Amino acid sequence: LQRAISQHQALLLAHRFFYRWTARMFDVEPFLAEHLRILDHVLEGRIDNAAETLDAHLMASKRRAMMRIDLVRTMMQPDDPGYLRPAD
């Protein structure tokens, strides 16, 4: 149980970091409407449609995550660690 909680917590922390840097990528986060469509299908008993919509959501989410990573990478230029700098 502790491992399951810590794994999901790490994912939430990563999302929080990326969302903080990329908050203005979308006027409204697309995942909200996507989640609602999935739940609507489930509530209507259309499980096959829910599964297809979930699959589409996960693929779109992956694309958006890669866009966020690319954006953050262009915004951040961390200093090289000291051990990679030439000696004086």
PyMOL Python script that loads the backbone (N, CA, C, O; Angstrom):
from pymol import cmd

cmd.read_pdbstr("""\
ATOM      1  N   LEU A   1       0.836  -1.191   0.000  1.00  0.00           N
ATOM      2  CA  LEU A   1       0.000   0.000   0.000  1.00  0.00           C
ATOM      3  C   LEU A   1       0.881   1.255   0.000  1.00  0.00           C
ATOM      4  O   LEU A   1       0.608   2.216  -0.719  1.00  0.00           O
ATOM      5  N   GLN A   2       1.930   1.232   0.809  1.00  0.00           N
ATOM      6  CA  GLN A   2       2.816   2.392   0.875  1.00  0.00           C
ATOM      7  C   GLN A   2       3.476   2.637  -0.481  1.00  0.00           C
ATOM      8  O   GLN A   2       3.604   3.786  -0.904  1.00  0.00           O
ATOM      9  N   ARG A   3       3.893   1.578  -1.163  1.00  0.00           N
ATOM     10  CA  ARG A   3       4.516   1.736  -2.479  1.00  0.00           C
ATOM     11  C   ARG A   3       3.517   2.322  -3.474  1.00  0.00           C
ATOM     12  O   ARG A   3       3.861   3.214  -4.250  1.00  0.00           O
ATOM     13  N   ALA A   4       2.279   1.823  -3.454  1.00  0.00           N
ATOM     14  CA  ALA A   4       1.254   2.329  -4.369  1.00  0.00           C
ATOM     15  C   ALA A   4       1.002   3.809  -4.132  1.00  0.00           C
ATOM     16  O   ALA A   4       0.859   4.576  -5.085  1.00  0.00           O
ATOM     17  N   ILE A   5       0.948   4.209  -2.886  1.00  0.00           N
ATOM     18  CA  ILE A   5       0.718   5.619  -2.561  1.00  0.00           C
ATOM     19  C   ILE A   5       1.902   6.466  -3.008  1.00  0.00           C
ATOM     20  O   ILE A   5       1.715   7.534  -3.590  1.00  0.00           O
ATOM     21  N   SER A   6       3.118   6.001  -2.741  1.00  0.00           N
ATOM     22  CA  SER A   6       4.285   6.813  -3.093  1.00  0.00           C
ATOM     23  C   SER A   6       4.455   6.915  -4.601  1.00  0.00           C
ATOM     24  O   SER A   6       4.888   7.955  -5.096  1.00  0.00           O
ATOM     25  N   GLN A   7       4.125   5.863  -5.343  1.00  0.00           N
ATOM     26  CA  GLN A   7       4.226   5.942  -6.800  1.00  0.00           C
ATOM     27  C   GLN A   7       3.273   6.995  -7.354  1.00  0.00           C
ATOM     28  O   GLN A   7       3.665   7.802  -8.197  1.00  0.00           O
ATOM     29  N   HIS A   8       2.042   6.996  -6.893  1.00  0.00           N
ATOM     30  CA  HIS A   8       1.079   7.983  -7.373  1.00  0.00           C
ATOM     31  C   HIS A   8       1.435   9.382  -6.890  1.00  0.00           C
ATOM     32  O   HIS A   8       1.203  10.361  -7.601  1.00  0.00           O
ATOM     33  N   GLN A   9       1.993   9.485  -5.694  1.00  0.00           N
ATOM     34  CA  GLN A   9       2.392  10.791  -5.188  1.00  0.00           C
ATOM     35  C   GLN A   9       3.505  11.380  -6.051  1.00  0.00           C
ATOM     36  O   GLN A   9       3.516  12.582  -6.315  1.00  0.00           O
ATOM     37  N   ALA A  10       4.433  10.546  -6.486  1.00  0.00           N
ATOM     38  CA  ALA A  10       5.507  11.031  -7.364  1.00  0.00           C
ATOM     39  C   ALA A  10       4.928  11.556  -8.672  1.00  0.00           C
ATOM     40  O   ALA A  10       5.381  12.579  -9.186  1.00  0.00           O
ATOM     41  N   LEU A  11       3.938  10.867  -9.207  1.00  0.00           N
ATOM     42  CA  LEU A  11       3.296  11.312 -10.439  1.00  0.00           C
ATOM     43  C   LEU A  11       2.596  12.657 -10.229  1.00  0.00           C
ATOM     44  O   LEU A  11       2.674  13.543 -11.080  1.00  0.00           O
ATOM     45  N   LEU A  12       1.916  12.802  -9.097  1.00  0.00           N
ATOM     46  CA  LEU A  12       1.239  14.068  -8.801  1.00  0.00           C
ATOM     47  C   LEU A  12       2.238  15.213  -8.657  1.00  0.00           C
ATOM     48  O   LEU A  12       1.977  16.328  -9.108  1.00  0.00           O
ATOM     49  N   LEU A  13       3.372  14.942  -8.035  1.00  0.00           N
ATOM     50  CA  LEU A  13       4.389  15.983  -7.895  1.00  0.00           C
ATOM     51  C   LEU A  13       4.947  16.394  -9.255  1.00  0.00           C
ATOM     52  O   LEU A  13       5.165  17.579  -9.508  1.00  0.00           O
ATOM     53  N   ALA A  14       5.177  15.425 -10.123  1.00  0.00           N
ATOM     54  CA  ALA A  14       5.670  15.745 -11.465  1.00  0.00           C
ATOM     55  C   ALA A  14       4.649  16.585 -12.214  1.00  0.00           C
ATOM     56  O   ALA A  14       5.004  17.569 -12.863  1.00  0.00           O
ATOM     57  N   HIS A  15       3.370  16.196 -12.123  1.00  0.00           N
ATOM     58  CA  HIS A  15       2.316  16.971 -12.782  1.00  0.00           C
ATOM     59  C   HIS A  15       2.268  18.393 -12.228  1.00  0.00           C
ATOM     60  O   HIS A  15       2.136  19.354 -12.985  1.00  0.00           O
ATOM     61  N   ARG A  16       2.373  18.522 -10.923  1.00  0.00           N
ATOM     62  CA  ARG A  16       2.318  19.850 -10.302  1.00  0.00           C
ATOM     63  C   ARG A  16       3.455  20.725 -10.829  1.00  0.00           C
ATOM     64  O   ARG A  16       3.243  21.896 -11.144  1.00  0.00           O
ATOM     65  N   PHE A  17       4.653  20.162 -10.925  1.00  0.00           N
ATOM     66  CA  PHE A  17       5.797  20.905 -11.448  1.00  0.00           C
ATOM     67  C   PHE A  17       5.530  21.373 -12.879  1.00  0.00           C
ATOM     68  O   PHE A  17       5.702  22.552 -13.188  1.00  0.00           O
ATOM     69  N   PHE A  18       5.111  20.454 -13.755  1.00  0.00           N
ATOM     70  CA  PHE A  18       4.896  20.819 -15.155  1.00  0.00           C
ATOM     71  C   PHE A  18       3.731  21.781 -15.328  1.00  0.00           C
ATOM     72  O   PHE A  18       3.798  22.691 -16.154  1.00  0.00           O
ATOM     73  N   TYR A  19       2.660  21.590 -14.557  1.00  0.00           N
ATOM     74  CA  TYR A  19       1.520  22.498 -14.681  1.00  0.00           C
ATOM     75  C   TYR A  19       1.885  23.899 -14.206  1.00  0.00           C
ATOM     76  O   TYR A  19       1.379  24.880 -14.749  1.00  0.00           O
ATOM     77  N   ARG A  20       2.740  24.010 -13.217  1.00  0.00           N
ATOM     78  CA  ARG A  20       3.151  25.327 -12.739  1.00  0.00           C
ATOM     79  C   ARG A  20       3.891  26.081 -13.843  1.00  0.00           C
ATOM     80  O   ARG A  20       3.704  27.289 -13.994  1.00  0.00           O
ATOM     81  N   TRP A  21       4.720  25.392 -14.608  1.00  0.00           N
ATOM     82  CA  TRP A  21       5.503  26.022 -15.665  1.00  0.00           C
ATOM     83  C   TRP A  21       4.710  26.204 -16.952  1.00  0.00           C
ATOM     84  O   TRP A  21       5.061  27.046 -17.778  1.00  0.00           O
ATOM     85  N   THR A  22       3.650  25.430 -17.135  1.00  0.00           N
ATOM     86  CA  THR A  22       2.936  25.447 -18.418  1.00  0.00           C
ATOM     87  C   THR A  22       1.454  25.756 -18.246  1.00  0.00           C
ATOM     88  O   THR A  22       0.631  25.304 -19.042  1.00  0.00           O
ATOM     89  N   ALA A  23       1.115  26.505 -17.239  1.00  0.00           N
ATOM     90  CA  ALA A  23      -0.289  26.754 -16.915  1.00  0.00           C
ATOM     91  C   ALA A  23      -1.058  27.445 -18.031  1.00  0.00           C
ATOM     92  O   ALA A  23      -2.279  27.312 -18.108  1.00  0.00           O
ATOM     93  N   ARG A  24      -0.380  28.167 -18.880  1.00  0.00           N
ATOM     94  CA  ARG A  24      -1.070  28.936 -19.925  1.00  0.00           C
ATOM     95  C   ARG A  24      -1.068  28.254 -21.295  1.00  0.00           C
ATOM     96  O   ARG A  24      -1.369  28.893 -22.302  1.00  0.00           O
ATOM     97  N   MET A  25      -0.737  26.987 -21.339  1.00  0.00           N
ATOM     98  CA  MET A  25      -0.732  26.289 -22.630  1.00  0.00           C
ATOM     99  C   MET A  25      -2.136  26.186 -23.218  1.00  0.00           C
ATOM    100  O   MET A  25      -2.308  26.243 -24.436  1.00  0.00           O
ATOM    101  N   PHE A  26      -3.132  26.034 -22.359  1.00  0.00           N
ATOM    102  CA  PHE A  26      -4.515  25.874 -22.798  1.00  0.00           C
ATOM    103  C   PHE A  26      -5.396  26.824 -21.994  1.00  0.00           C
ATOM    104  O   PHE A  26      -5.138  27.065 -20.814  1.00  0.00           O
ATOM    105  N   ASP A  27      -6.436  27.364 -22.630  1.00  0.00           N
ATOM    106  CA  ASP A  27      -7.384  28.208 -21.892  1.00  0.00           C
ATOM    107  C   ASP A  27      -8.067  27.394 -20.798  1.00  0.00           C
ATOM    108  O   ASP A  27      -8.208  27.845 -19.661  1.00  0.00           O
ATOM    109  N   VAL A  28      -8.481  26.204 -21.161  1.00  0.00           N
ATOM    110  CA  VAL A  28      -9.084  25.254 -20.215  1.00  0.00           C
ATOM    111  C   VAL A  28      -8.377  23.923 -20.441  1.00  0.00           C
ATOM    112  O   VAL A  28      -8.204  23.486 -21.579  1.00  0.00           O
ATOM    113  N   GLU A  29      -7.976  23.295 -19.364  1.00  0.00           N
ATOM    114  CA  GLU A  29      -7.271  22.015 -19.502  1.00  0.00           C
ATOM    115  C   GLU A  29      -8.175  21.000 -20.201  1.00  0.00           C
ATOM    116  O   GLU A  29      -9.293  20.758 -19.746  1.00  0.00           O
ATOM    117  N   PRO A  30      -7.711  20.407 -21.295  1.00  0.00           N
ATOM    118  CA  PRO A  30      -8.533  19.461 -22.063  1.00  0.00           C
ATOM    119  C   PRO A  30      -8.929  18.208 -21.296  1.00  0.00           C
ATOM    120  O   PRO A  30      -9.948  17.592 -21.606  1.00  0.00           O
ATOM    121  N   PHE A  31      -8.138  17.822 -20.301  1.00  0.00           N
ATOM    122  CA  PHE A  31      -8.439  16.574 -19.614  1.00  0.00           C
ATOM    123  C   PHE A  31      -9.764  16.613 -18.864  1.00  0.00           C
ATOM    124  O   PHE A  31     -10.374  15.569 -18.635  1.00  0.00           O
ATOM    125  N   LEU A  32     -10.215  17.800 -18.480  1.00  0.00           N
ATOM    126  CA  LEU A  32     -11.478  17.881 -17.741  1.00  0.00           C
ATOM    127  C   LEU A  32     -12.649  17.385 -18.595  1.00  0.00           C
ATOM    128  O   LEU A  32     -13.431  16.544 -18.151  1.00  0.00           O
ATOM    129  N   ALA A  33     -12.764  17.898 -19.797  1.00  0.00           N
ATOM    130  CA  ALA A  33     -13.842  17.469 -20.697  1.00  0.00           C
ATOM    131  C   ALA A  33     -13.669  16.008 -21.088  1.00  0.00           C
ATOM    132  O   ALA A  33     -14.652  15.280 -21.228  1.00  0.00           O
ATOM    133  N   GLU A  34     -12.423  15.577 -21.266  1.00  0.00           N
ATOM    134  CA  GLU A  34     -12.175  14.181 -21.628  1.00  0.00           C
ATOM    135  C   GLU A  34     -12.632  13.243 -20.519  1.00  0.00           C
ATOM    136  O   GLU A  34     -13.252  12.214 -20.789  1.00  0.00           O
ATOM    137  N   HIS A  35     -12.329  13.593 -19.273  1.00  0.00           N
ATOM    138  CA  HIS A  35     -12.767  12.767 -18.145  1.00  0.00           C
ATOM    139  C   HIS A  35     -14.294  12.714 -18.063  1.00  0.00           C
ATOM    140  O   HIS A  35     -14.877  11.661 -17.807  1.00  0.00           O
ATOM    141  N   LEU A  36     -14.925  13.858 -18.284  1.00  0.00           N
ATOM    142  CA  LEU A  36     -16.388  13.892 -18.242  1.00  0.00           C
ATOM    143  C   LEU A  36     -17.012  12.998 -19.317  1.00  0.00           C
ATOM    144  O   LEU A  36     -18.002  12.315 -19.055  1.00  0.00           O
ATOM    145  N   ARG A  37     -16.437  12.999 -20.526  1.00  0.00           N
ATOM    146  CA  ARG A  37     -16.954  12.132 -21.592  1.00  0.00           C
ATOM    147  C   ARG A  37     -16.834  10.659 -21.214  1.00  0.00           C
ATOM    148  O   ARG A  37     -17.745   9.870 -21.467  1.00  0.00           O
ATOM    149  N   ILE A  38     -15.721  10.298 -20.616  1.00  0.00           N
ATOM    150  CA  ILE A  38     -15.527   8.912 -20.181  1.00  0.00           C
ATOM    151  C   ILE A  38     -16.577   8.548 -19.144  1.00  0.00           C
ATOM    152  O   ILE A  38     -17.219   7.502 -19.248  1.00  0.00           O
ATOM    153  N   LEU A  39     -16.757   9.408 -18.141  1.00  0.00           N
ATOM    154  CA  LEU A  39     -17.748   9.135 -17.090  1.00  0.00           C
ATOM    155  C   LEU A  39     -19.168   9.086 -17.650  1.00  0.00           C
ATOM    156  O   LEU A  39     -19.972   8.255 -17.227  1.00  0.00           O
ATOM    157  N   ASP A  40     -19.476   9.961 -18.589  1.00  0.00           N
ATOM    158  CA  ASP A  40     -20.803   9.927 -19.216  1.00  0.00           C
ATOM    159  C   ASP A  40     -21.058   8.577 -19.872  1.00  0.00           C
ATOM    160  O   ASP A  40     -22.135   8.002 -19.716  1.00  0.00           O
ATOM    161  N   HIS A  41     -20.079   8.071 -20.600  1.00  0.00           N
ATOM    162  CA  HIS A  41     -20.227   6.754 -21.236  1.00  0.00           C
ATOM    163  C   HIS A  41     -20.455   5.663 -20.196  1.00  0.00           C
ATOM    164  O   HIS A  41     -21.303   4.790 -20.380  1.00  0.00           O
ATOM    165  N   VAL A  42     -19.695   5.715 -19.104  1.00  0.00           N
ATOM    166  CA  VAL A  42     -19.843   4.703 -18.049  1.00  0.00           C
ATOM    167  C   VAL A  42     -21.237   4.784 -17.440  1.00  0.00           C
ATOM    168  O   VAL A  42     -21.906   3.764 -17.274  1.00  0.00           O
ATOM    169  N   LEU A  43     -21.676   5.996 -17.109  1.00  0.00           N
ATOM    170  CA  LEU A  43     -22.992   6.159 -16.491  1.00  0.00           C
ATOM    171  C   LEU A  43     -24.132   5.727 -17.411  1.00  0.00           C
ATOM    172  O   LEU A  43     -25.189   5.300 -16.948  1.00  0.00           O
ATOM    173  N   GLU A  44     -23.902   5.843 -18.720  1.00  0.00           N
ATOM    174  CA  GLU A  44     -24.916   5.426 -19.685  1.00  0.00           C
ATOM    175  C   GLU A  44     -24.800   3.939 -20.028  1.00  0.00           C
ATOM    176  O   GLU A  44     -25.561   3.421 -20.845  1.00  0.00           O
ATOM    177  N   GLY A  45     -23.840   3.260 -19.396  1.00  0.00           N
ATOM    178  CA  GLY A  45     -23.675   1.827 -19.628  1.00  0.00           C
ATOM    179  C   GLY A  45     -22.958   1.485 -20.926  1.00  0.00           C
ATOM    180  O   GLY A  45     -22.953   0.327 -21.343  1.00  0.00           O
ATOM    181  N   ARG A  46     -22.361   2.465 -21.558  1.00  0.00           N
ATOM    182  CA  ARG A  46     -21.646   2.228 -22.825  1.00  0.00           C
ATOM    183  C   ARG A  46     -20.162   2.024 -22.522  1.00  0.00           C
ATOM    184  O   ARG A  46     -19.329   2.897 -22.769  1.00  0.00           O
ATOM    185  N   ILE A  47     -19.863   0.861 -21.989  1.00  0.00           N
ATOM    186  CA  ILE A  47     -18.515   0.572 -21.507  1.00  0.00           C
ATOM    187  C   ILE A  47     -17.510   0.521 -22.658  1.00  0.00           C
ATOM    188  O   ILE A  47     -16.381   0.988 -22.512  1.00  0.00           O
ATOM    189  N   ASP A  48     -17.907  -0.038 -23.793  1.00  0.00           N
ATOM    190  CA  ASP A  48     -16.992  -0.072 -24.945  1.00  0.00           C
ATOM    191  C   ASP A  48     -16.628   1.347 -25.384  1.00  0.00           C
ATOM    192  O   ASP A  48     -15.472   1.630 -25.701  1.00  0.00           O
ATOM    193  N   ASN A  49     -17.621   2.232 -25.400  1.00  0.00           N
ATOM    194  CA  ASN A  49     -17.354   3.636 -25.759  1.00  0.00           C
ATOM    195  C   ASN A  49     -16.458   4.293 -24.716  1.00  0.00           C
ATOM    196  O   ASN A  49     -15.575   5.082 -25.054  1.00  0.00           O
ATOM    197  N   ALA A  50     -16.690   3.963 -23.441  1.00  0.00           N
ATOM    198  CA  ALA A  50     -15.856   4.513 -22.373  1.00  0.00           C
ATOM    199  C   ALA A  50     -14.411   4.067 -22.552  1.00  0.00           C
ATOM    200  O   ALA A  50     -13.486   4.862 -22.382  1.00  0.00           O
ATOM    201  N   ALA A  51     -14.216   2.803 -22.894  1.00  0.00           N
ATOM    202  CA  ALA A  51     -12.861   2.280 -23.095  1.00  0.00           C
ATOM    203  C   ALA A  51     -12.181   2.961 -24.271  1.00  0.00           C
ATOM    204  O   ALA A  51     -11.008   3.323 -24.186  1.00  0.00           O
ATOM    205  N   GLU A  52     -12.906   3.138 -25.362  1.00  0.00           N
ATOM    206  CA  GLU A  52     -12.335   3.817 -26.532  1.00  0.00           C
ATOM    207  C   GLU A  52     -11.998   5.273 -26.214  1.00  0.00           C
ATOM    208  O   GLU A  52     -10.955   5.783 -26.625  1.00  0.00           O
ATOM    209  N   THR A  53     -12.885   5.929 -25.483  1.00  0.00           N
ATOM    210  CA  THR A  53     -12.663   7.326 -25.115  1.00  0.00           C
ATOM    211  C   THR A  53     -11.489   7.441 -24.149  1.00  0.00           C
ATOM    212  O   THR A  53     -10.700   8.382 -24.234  1.00  0.00           O
ATOM    213  N   LEU A  54     -11.372   6.486 -23.233  1.00  0.00           N
ATOM    214  CA  LEU A  54     -10.239   6.470 -22.310  1.00  0.00           C
ATOM    215  C   LEU A  54      -8.934   6.291 -23.081  1.00  0.00           C
ATOM    216  O   LEU A  54      -7.946   6.972 -22.803  1.00  0.00           O
ATOM    217  N   ASP A  55      -8.933   5.379 -24.042  1.00  0.00           N
ATOM    218  CA  ASP A  55      -7.737   5.161 -24.855  1.00  0.00           C
ATOM    219  C   ASP A  55      -7.346   6.447 -25.591  1.00  0.00           C
ATOM    220  O   ASP A  55      -6.173   6.821 -25.610  1.00  0.00           O
ATOM    221  N   ALA A  56      -8.318   7.112 -26.189  1.00  0.00           N
ATOM    222  CA  ALA A  56      -8.047   8.369 -26.898  1.00  0.00           C
ATOM    223  C   ALA A  56      -7.523   9.430 -25.930  1.00  0.00           C
ATOM    224  O   ALA A  56      -6.603  10.181 -26.256  1.00  0.00           O
ATOM    225  N   HIS A  57      -8.114   9.480 -24.745  1.00  0.00           N
ATOM    226  CA  HIS A  57      -7.675  10.443 -23.728  1.00  0.00           C
ATOM    227  C   HIS A  57      -6.223  10.183 -23.327  1.00  0.00           C
ATOM    228  O   HIS A  57      -5.433  11.122 -23.229  1.00  0.00           O
ATOM    229  N   LEU A  58      -5.866   8.925 -23.097  1.00  0.00           N
ATOM    230  CA  LEU A  58      -4.505   8.605 -22.684  1.00  0.00           C
ATOM    231  C   LEU A  58      -3.491   8.965 -23.765  1.00  0.00           C
ATOM    232  O   LEU A  58      -2.407   9.461 -23.457  1.00  0.00           O
ATOM    233  N   MET A  59      -3.829   8.724 -25.010  1.00  0.00           N
ATOM    234  CA  MET A  59      -2.926   9.085 -26.107  1.00  0.00           C
ATOM    235  C   MET A  59      -2.776  10.609 -26.210  1.00  0.00           C
ATOM    236  O   MET A  59      -1.670  11.119 -26.387  1.00  0.00           O
ATOM    237  N   ALA A  60      -3.894  11.326 -26.096  1.00  0.00           N
ATOM    238  CA  ALA A  60      -3.848  12.793 -26.146  1.00  0.00           C
ATOM    239  C   ALA A  60      -3.075  13.343 -24.946  1.00  0.00           C
ATOM    240  O   ALA A  60      -2.314  14.302 -25.071  1.00  0.00           O
ATOM    241  N   SER A  61      -3.279  12.729 -23.796  1.00  0.00           N
ATOM    242  CA  SER A  61      -2.585  13.145 -22.587  1.00  0.00           C
ATOM    243  C   SER A  61      -1.076  12.957 -22.734  1.00  0.00           C
ATOM    244  O   SER A  61      -0.293  13.797 -22.292  1.00  0.00           O
ATOM    245  N   LYS A  62      -0.683  11.866 -23.350  1.00  0.00           N
ATOM    246  CA  LYS A  62       0.736  11.622 -23.590  1.00  0.00           C
ATOM    247  C   LYS A  62       1.316  12.707 -24.499  1.00  0.00           C
ATOM    248  O   LYS A  62       2.404  13.221 -24.240  1.00  0.00           O
ATOM    249  N   ARG A  63       0.590  13.053 -25.561  1.00  0.00           N
ATOM    250  CA  ARG A  63       1.061  14.112 -26.467  1.00  0.00           C
ATOM    251  C   ARG A  63       1.192  15.451 -25.726  1.00  0.00           C
ATOM    252  O   ARG A  63       2.172  16.174 -25.901  1.00  0.00           O
ATOM    253  N   ARG A  64       0.196  15.764 -24.904  1.00  0.00           N
ATOM    254  CA  ARG A  64       0.255  17.022 -24.148  1.00  0.00           C
ATOM    255  C   ARG A  64       1.413  17.010 -23.153  1.00  0.00           C
ATOM    256  O   ARG A  64       2.079  18.028 -22.963  1.00  0.00           O
ATOM    257  N   ALA A  65       1.654  15.875 -22.523  1.00  0.00           N
ATOM    258  CA  ALA A  65       2.770  15.773 -21.576  1.00  0.00           C
ATOM    259  C   ALA A  65       4.094  16.030 -22.292  1.00  0.00           C
ATOM    260  O   ALA A  65       4.960  16.728 -21.765  1.00  0.00           O
ATOM    261  N   MET A  66       4.250  15.479 -23.471  1.00  0.00           N
ATOM    262  CA  MET A  66       5.480  15.695 -24.235  1.00  0.00           C
ATOM    263  C   MET A  66       5.610  17.168 -24.634  1.00  0.00           C
ATOM    264  O   MET A  66       6.712  17.718 -24.630  1.00  0.00           O
ATOM    265  N   MET A  67       4.493  17.804 -24.974  1.00  0.00           N
ATOM    266  CA  MET A  67       4.520  19.238 -25.290  1.00  0.00           C
ATOM    267  C   MET A  67       4.959  20.038 -24.070  1.00  0.00           C
ATOM    268  O   MET A  67       5.749  20.974 -24.188  1.00  0.00           O
ATOM    269  N   ARG A  68       4.443  19.667 -22.894  1.00  0.00           N
ATOM    270  CA  ARG A  68       4.806  20.359 -21.657  1.00  0.00           C
ATOM    271  C   ARG A  68       6.297  20.193 -21.365  1.00  0.00           C
ATOM    272  O   ARG A  68       6.978  21.152 -21.001  1.00  0.00           O
ATOM    273  N   ILE A  69       6.790  18.978 -21.527  1.00  0.00           N
ATOM    274  CA  ILE A  69       8.213  18.723 -21.274  1.00  0.00           C
ATOM    275  C   ILE A  69       9.070  19.557 -22.211  1.00  0.00           C
ATOM    276  O   ILE A  69      10.051  20.164 -21.782  1.00  0.00           O
ATOM    277  N   ASP A  70       8.708  19.591 -23.483  1.00  0.00           N
ATOM    278  CA  ASP A  70       9.463  20.397 -24.451  1.00  0.00           C
ATOM    279  C   ASP A  70       9.446  21.873 -24.080  1.00  0.00           C
ATOM    280  O   ASP A  70      10.470  22.551 -24.174  1.00  0.00           O
ATOM    281  N   LEU A  71       8.296  22.371 -23.660  1.00  0.00           N
ATOM    282  CA  LEU A  71       8.190  23.780 -23.283  1.00  0.00           C
ATOM    283  C   LEU A  71       9.050  24.087 -22.061  1.00  0.00           C
ATOM    284  O   LEU A  71       9.785  25.075 -22.051  1.00  0.00           O
ATOM    285  N   VAL A  72       8.962  23.255 -21.042  1.00  0.00           N
ATOM    286  CA  VAL A  72       9.756  23.482 -19.832  1.00  0.00           C
ATOM    287  C   VAL A  72      11.244  23.406 -20.149  1.00  0.00           C
ATOM    288  O   VAL A  72      12.044  24.170 -19.610  1.00  0.00           O
ATOM    289  N   ARG A  73      11.601  22.487 -21.022  1.00  0.00           N
ATOM    290  CA  ARG A  73      13.012  22.339 -21.391  1.00  0.00           C
ATOM    291  C   ARG A  73      13.544  23.620 -22.038  1.00  0.00           C
ATOM    292  O   ARG A  73      14.704  23.973 -21.827  1.00  0.00           O
ATOM    293  N   THR A  74      12.723  24.319 -22.820  1.00  0.00           N
ATOM    294  CA  THR A  74      13.176  25.562 -23.443  1.00  0.00           C
ATOM    295  C   THR A  74      13.205  26.715 -22.448  1.00  0.00           C
ATOM    296  O   THR A  74      13.954  27.674 -22.636  1.00  0.00           O
ATOM    297  N   MET A  75      12.398  26.634 -21.390  1.00  0.00           N
ATOM    298  CA  MET A  75      12.313  27.714 -20.410  1.00  0.00           C
ATOM    299  C   MET A  75      13.395  27.617 -19.339  1.00  0.00           C
ATOM    300  O   MET A  75      13.796  28.633 -18.773  1.00  0.00           O
ATOM    301  N   MET A  76      13.860  26.434 -19.063  1.00  0.00           N
ATOM    302  CA  MET A  76      14.812  26.223 -17.973  1.00  0.00           C
ATOM    303  C   MET A  76      16.191  25.907 -18.533  1.00  0.00           C
ATOM    304  O   MET A  76      16.340  25.076 -19.429  1.00  0.00           O
ATOM    305  N   GLN A  77      17.167  26.565 -18.007  1.00  0.00           N
ATOM    306  CA  GLN A  77      18.554  26.277 -18.338  1.00  0.00           C
ATOM    307  C   GLN A  77      19.327  26.136 -17.027  1.00  0.00           C
ATOM    308  O   GLN A  77      19.981  27.081 -16.587  1.00  0.00           O
ATOM    309  N   PRO A  78      19.252  24.966 -16.409  1.00  0.00           N
ATOM    310  CA  PRO A  78      19.928  24.807 -15.112  1.00  0.00           C
ATOM    311  C   PRO A  78      21.448  24.871 -15.283  1.00  0.00           C
ATOM    312  O   PRO A  78      21.986  24.525 -16.335  1.00  0.00           O
ATOM    313  N   ASP A  79      22.115  25.318 -14.238  1.00  0.00           N
ATOM    314  CA  ASP A  79      23.575  25.345 -14.238  1.00  0.00           C
ATOM    315  C   ASP A  79      24.100  23.915 -14.261  1.00  0.00           C
ATOM    316  O   ASP A  79      23.480  22.996 -13.725  1.00  0.00           O
ATOM    317  N   ASP A  80      25.248  23.753 -14.890  1.00  0.00           N
ATOM    318  CA  ASP A  80      25.891  22.451 -14.852  1.00  0.00           C
ATOM    319  C   ASP A  80      26.290  22.138 -13.417  1.00  0.00           C
ATOM    320  O   ASP A  80      26.694  23.036 -12.678  1.00  0.00           O
ATOM    321  N   PRO A  81      26.184  20.889 -13.019  1.00  0.00           N
ATOM    322  CA  PRO A  81      26.652  20.530 -11.673  1.00  0.00           C
ATOM    323  C   PRO A  81      28.146  20.812 -11.553  1.00  0.00           C
ATOM    324  O   PRO A  81      28.885  20.709 -12.532  1.00  0.00           O
ATOM    325  N   GLY A  82      28.575  21.161 -10.372  1.00  0.00           N
ATOM    326  CA  GLY A  82      29.969  21.524 -10.136  1.00  0.00           C
ATOM    327  C   GLY A  82      30.958  20.474 -10.610  1.00  0.00           C
ATOM    328  O   GLY A  82      32.040  20.806 -11.094  1.00  0.00           O
ATOM    329  N   TYR A  83      30.594  19.224 -10.474  1.00  0.00           N
ATOM    330  CA  TYR A  83      31.533  18.167 -10.869  1.00  0.00           C
ATOM    331  C   TYR A  83      31.685  18.054 -12.380  1.00  0.00           C
ATOM    332  O   TYR A  83      32.555  17.317 -12.844  1.00  0.00           O
ATOM    333  N   LEU A  84      30.870  18.760 -13.167  1.00  0.00           N
ATOM    334  CA  LEU A  84      31.010  18.750 -14.620  1.00  0.00           C
ATOM    335  C   LEU A  84      31.721  20.001 -15.134  1.00  0.00           C
ATOM    336  O   LEU A  84      31.983  20.106 -16.332  1.00  0.00           O
ATOM    337  N   ARG A  85      32.033  20.936 -14.264  1.00  0.00           N
ATOM    338  CA  ARG A  85      32.726  22.152 -14.663  1.00  0.00           C
ATOM    339  C   ARG A  85      34.237  21.918 -14.667  1.00  0.00           C
ATOM    340  O   ARG A  85      34.758  21.131 -13.877  1.00  0.00           O
ATOM    341  N   PRO A  86      34.930  22.617 -15.570  1.00  0.00           N
ATOM    342  CA  PRO A  86      36.397  22.467 -15.591  1.00  0.00           C
ATOM    343  C   PRO A  86      37.015  23.020 -14.300  1.00  0.00           C
ATOM    344  O   PRO A  86      36.524  23.990 -13.721  1.00  0.00           O
ATOM    345  N   ALA A  87      38.064  22.399 -13.885  1.00  0.00           N
ATOM    346  CA  ALA A  87      38.771  22.853 -12.671  1.00  0.00           C
ATOM    347  C   ALA A  87      39.454  24.176 -12.966  1.00  0.00           C
ATOM    348  O   ALA A  87      39.910  24.416 -14.084  1.00  0.00           O
ATOM    349  N   ASP A  88      39.521  25.036 -11.950  1.00  0.00           N
ATOM    350  CA  ASP A  88      40.194  26.347 -12.112  1.00  0.00           C
ATOM    351  C   ASP A  88      41.683  26.201 -12.094  1.00  0.00           C
ATOM    352  O   ASP A  88      42.402  27.192 -12.217  1.00  0.00           O
TER     353      ASP A  88
END
""", "prot")
cmd.dss("prot")
cmd.show_as("cartoon", "prot")
cmd.util.cbc("prot")
cmd.orient("prot")
